[in-house]
């Protein structure tokens, strides 16, 4: 039993309720908190992540894994190319990816209009840089870049 009260509040977040931020995990993405972390006392985070138009892909996220109990990505716009282990995956609008705990991965390429919903537990999940199992393909140059 937790030693503090369980928080599970109603939350309704509208597009203008929270701003897009540049101070998330990666400076080449923009992040918008959807209010779920506060409503669940930090048990879950739901955030939108999108390509920063001022920062086309160069090196991507690097190989890493997350310290989390649950992590899904639902692509809402555009596409991104990920490596999960040594397997490349094209994740397009409408796709849902469940990243099992501890999976080694690398987001290395994405469209200028890429946007996804990320839901993770706990809200303050960790990220650990790791050695990758294989080389990663180069990113696709953005139009006009």
Helices and strands as residue ranges (DSSP letters): E 29-33, H 36-39, E 45-51, E 64-67, E 70-77, E 79-84, E 87-92, E 96-98, E 105-110, E 115-121, E 126-129
